[in-house]
Amino acid sequence: MIVAALFVREDSHYKSMGLDCYDLQRDARTWPGGCPAIYHPPCRSWGRYKTVAKPRPGEKELARWAIANVRRFGGVLEHPASSELWRESGCSRYGIRDQFGGVLFPVMQSWWGHRAPKETSLYLVGGDVPDLLSFYTDDIPSGRIENMCRAERERTPLPFAMFLRDLAATCKVSP
């Protein structure tokens, strides 16, 4: 099954994994749908640093667009655990399936090699929450996201990208 990866960096690992990728130049809003996707909408308008962030015009709307499309086509949406997107979209409680068949669950990107813990929530529509015990580690890295360059903060570690690809591939596409 084809899986799309939306809102990815130009140097994204997804491009070498054979996914249908949409970076800034390709514009995720042109994606026609029809298959599950991995959504990485910009988070700076939604996260704990939103008061000092400098989002592009219309950037906040991209996350709302992503929520609507993951609910329509299935897949997984990744955003910070502290994102206000979760509350606004009605998926603010972990482990509870919503009316769209989606479920929110927490992960730490450090489980897949990120230098900082990077508390993240995943919203999965059309699939089953995986057993995360095989990924869990209580060895929390000391790196701080605030001290990393933009590219390192944004880049999805390859093992995490592979996990998200495999997870999205299990999602059923709505007609």
C-alpha positions as CSV (number, residue, x, y, z in Angstrom):
1,M,0.0,0.0,0.0
2,I,1.2,3.5,-0.8
3,V,1.7,5.8,2.2
4,A,2.1,9.5,1.9
5,A,4.2,11.7,4.2
6,L,2.9,15.2,4.5
7,F,4.6,18.4,5.8
8,V,8.1,16.8,5.7
9,R,11.5,18.5,5.6
10,E,13.2,18.7,2.2
11,D,16.0,16.4,3.6
12,S,13.4,14.0,5.1
13,H,14.2,10.3,5.6
14,Y,10.8,9.6,4.1
15,K,12.0,10.5,0.7
16,S,14.5,7.6,0.7
17,M,11.8,5.2,2.0
18,G,9.7,5.3,-1.1
19,L,6.8,7.3,0.3
20,D,4.8,9.9,-1.6
21,C,6.3,12.9,0.1
22,Y,5.1,16.5,0.3
23,D,7.6,19.1,1.5
24,L,7.3,22.9,1.5
25,Q,7.8,23.0,-2.3
26,R,5.3,20.3,-3.1
27,D,2.7,21.7,-0.7
28,A,0.8,19.1,1.2
29,R,-2.5,20.8,0.5
30,T,-2.2,19.5,-3.1
31,W,-2.2,15.9,-1.9
32,P,-5.2,14.2,-3.5
33,G,-5.8,11.7,-0.7
34,G,-6.8,8.1,-1.3
35,C,-4.3,6.5,0.9
36,P,-3.2,6.6,4.5
37,A,-0.6,9.2,5.4
38,I,1.8,10.4,8.0
39,Y,1.1,14.0,8.9
40,H,3.7,16.3,10.4
41,P,2.0,19.7,10.3
42,P,4.0,22.6,11.6
43,C,3.6,22.9,15.4
44,R,5.1,26.3,16.3
45,S,1.6,27.9,16.3
46,W,0.3,25.2,18.7
47,G,3.1,24.3,21.1
48,R,4.4,25.7,24.3
49,Y,6.7,28.2,22.5
50,K,3.9,29.7,20.4
51,T,4.2,33.1,22.1
52,V,7.7,33.5,20.7
53,A,7.3,31.5,17.5
54,K,7.2,33.2,14.1
55,P,4.9,31.0,12.0
56,R,4.3,31.7,8.3
57,P,0.9,33.2,7.4
58,G,-1.8,30.5,7.4
59,E,0.5,28.0,9.0
60,K,-1.8,27.3,12.0
61,E,-4.5,26.2,9.6
62,L,-2.3,23.4,8.2
63,A,-2.7,21.4,11.4
64,R,-6.5,21.8,11.2
65,W,-6.3,20.6,7.6
66,A,-4.2,17.6,8.7
67,I,-6.7,16.6,11.4
68,A,-9.6,16.7,8.9
69,N,-7.6,14.6,6.3
70,V,-6.3,12.0,8.7
71,R,-9.9,11.5,9.8
72,R,-11.0,11.1,6.2
73,F,-8.2,8.9,4.8
74,G,-6.6,7.3,7.8
75,G,-3.0,7.3,9.0
76,V,-1.1,8.9,11.8
77,L,-0.7,12.6,12.8
78,E,2.4,13.6,14.9
79,H,2.4,16.7,17.1
80,P,3.9,17.7,20.4
81,A,2.3,16.2,23.5
82,S,1.7,19.8,24.8
83,S,0.0,20.9,21.5
84,E,-3.2,22.8,21.8
85,L,-4.3,21.1,18.6
86,W,-5.3,18.0,20.6
87,R,-7.8,20.0,22.8
88,E,-9.2,22.0,19.9
89,S,-9.8,18.9,17.8
90,G,-11.5,17.0,20.5
91,C,-8.8,14.3,21.0
92,S,-7.3,15.4,24.4
93,R,-7.6,12.1,26.3
94,Y,-5.2,9.2,25.7
95,G,-6.4,5.8,24.7
96,I,-10.1,6.7,24.0
97,R,-11.4,6.1,20.5
98,D,-13.2,9.1,19.2
99,Q,-16.2,9.3,16.8
100,F,-13.8,9.2,13.8
101,G,-12.2,6.0,15.0
102,G,-9.1,7.9,16.0
103,V,-7.1,7.4,19.2
104,L,-4.4,9.6,20.7
105,F,-1.4,8.0,22.5
106,P,1.9,9.3,23.8
107,V,5.4,8.4,22.8
108,M,8.9,9.9,23.3
109,Q,11.0,10.3,20.2
110,S,14.1,9.5,22.2
111,W,12.8,5.9,22.1
112,W,13.8,6.0,18.4
113,G,17.1,7.9,18.8
114,H,16.2,11.6,19.2
115,R,18.8,13.4,21.4
116,A,16.1,15.0,23.4
117,P,13.1,13.2,25.0
118,K,10.7,15.1,22.7
119,E,7.4,14.3,24.2
120,T,5.1,13.6,21.3
121,S,1.5,12.5,20.8
122,L,0.3,10.4,17.9
123,Y,-3.3,10.5,16.6
124,L,-4.0,7.2,14.8
125,V,-7.1,6.8,12.6
126,G,-8.0,3.5,11.0
127,G,-5.4,1.3,12.8
128,D,-4.6,-0.3,16.1
129,V,-2.4,1.2,18.7
130,P,0.9,-0.8,18.7
131,D,2.4,-2.4,21.7
132,L,4.8,0.3,22.8
133,L,6.6,-1.7,25.5
134,S,9.2,-2.9,22.9
135,F,10.1,0.8,22.3
136,Y,9.9,2.1,25.8
137,T,13.1,2.9,27.7
138,D,13.5,4.8,31.0
139,D,16.9,6.0,29.8
140,I,15.9,9.6,29.2
141,P,18.5,11.6,27.2
142,S,19.8,14.8,28.8
143,G,19.6,16.8,25.5
144,R,17.2,19.8,25.5
145,I,15.2,20.6,22.4
146,E,15.7,24.3,23.0
147,N,19.5,23.9,22.6
148,M,19.3,22.1,19.2
149,C,19.4,23.7,15.8
150,R,16.2,24.0,13.9
151,A,17.0,21.0,11.6
152,E,17.7,18.7,14.5
153,R,14.5,19.8,16.3
154,E,12.4,19.2,13.2
155,R,14.0,16.1,11.7
156,T,12.3,12.8,12.4
157,P,14.8,10.1,13.4
158,L,15.0,7.3,10.8
159,P,13.8,4.6,13.2
160,F,10.8,6.7,14.2
161,A,10.0,7.5,10.5
162,M,10.1,3.7,9.8
163,F,7.8,3.1,12.8
164,L,5.3,5.7,11.5
165,R,5.5,4.4,8.0
166,D,4.7,0.9,9.2
167,L,1.9,2.1,11.5
168,A,0.3,4.2,8.7
169,A,0.5,1.3,6.3
170,T,-1.8,-0.8,8.6
171,C,-4.6,1.9,8.5
172,K,-7.7,1.3,6.6
173,V,-8.7,4.0,4.1
174,S,-12.2,5.4,4.3
175,P,-14.3,5.2,1.1
